[in-house]
Amino acid sequence: MGQSLRGKTTRLRTHFGLHELASAGRVRMYDLEQAMSWKQPFLQALEESDRQKLGELVYASERAIFLRQQELKNSSDHHEERSEMSVAEVALQTIRTHKLGCLG
């Protein structure tokens, strides 16, 4: 199971990397900065091994995702970012369950 989670973590890091956003070329700087507001703590959580810091990063990631979702609530754009946030939420729940031992 540990190896499986590690493989998923590697794929998520690659998927949510800065190069993905920047390579699109059509992404405005403001959009890039706003997307990174939740991606930065999320990517850090994928790397963190200290349980206390990991818990803090998971909380920070979930909060940042929630705030970004509120910003995009009335926008018909940002479909890719919305999809990425959904994937990130599932990954954070997996971290909560398997690495932090939290239920629900």
N, C-alpha and C positions, 0 to 999 in steps of 0.2 A: 504494500500500500504506500509506503514512504517513497519508493521510487516512482510510482504512478503520480503522486502529488508533485514530486520534484519535476517530472516531465511536463506536467500541466503548467507549473510555475514558469518554466523556461519558455514554453509557447506563449504564455500570457505576457511575459516581459517583452518578447519579440513583437507581439501583436500591438502592444500599447506603447511602443517606443516612439521617441520624438521623430525619428526619420520617417515614420509612417505619415505623420501629420505634415511635416515640412515638404515631403516629396510630392504632395498633391499639387503644390504650386498655386492653387486657387484659394488656399486658406489665408484669411486675413490675420494679421498679427494679433489683434484683439481676440479673435476666436481661438488662436493657438494658446494665448495666455490663459484664457478662461478654461479651456479644456485641460490645460496642465494644472489648474488649481485643484483638481481632483485626481489627476493621474500621478502627480508627484508623490503624494502620500501612499497611493495605491501601489506604485512600483516599489517604494521603500518597504512597504509591508511584505511584498513578495520576497524580499531579500533578508528581512530581519529574522534573527534567531533568538534574541532575548525576548522572553515571554512578556515582560512588562512593557517594553518598547513596542512589541508587536501589537499588544492590546491597545495601546495608545494610537498606533498608526491605523489599526482597523477602525477605531472610533473616528479618527480624523478623516479617513477615507470615506466612511459612510456619511459623515456630516457634509463633507465637500460635495459628494455626489448628490445628496439631497438638495443642497443649495443650488447646484448647477441645474438640476432638474427643475427647480422653481424658476430659475432664470429663463429656461427654455420652454416653460409651460405654454406660452402663447405664440410660440414660433413654429412655423411649419417646416423649417429647415433643420439642419443638424441631425439627420437621420442616422448617419454612421456613428456619431458621438453618442446618441441615445442608445444605440445597439451596444456600443462598447461599455456604457455604464451598466446596462443590464447584465452583461457578461461579468463585469467587475463585481457587481453585487453578489452574484452566485459564487464567485471565487472568494469573496470576503466571508460569506457564510460558511464555505468549506474550511477556510482558515480558522474561523471561530470554533467550528465543531471539532476539527481534527488536530489543530495545533494548540488551541487554547482550552479545549474541553468544555466549551459552552454549548448548551442545548437551546435551540430556538432562536 
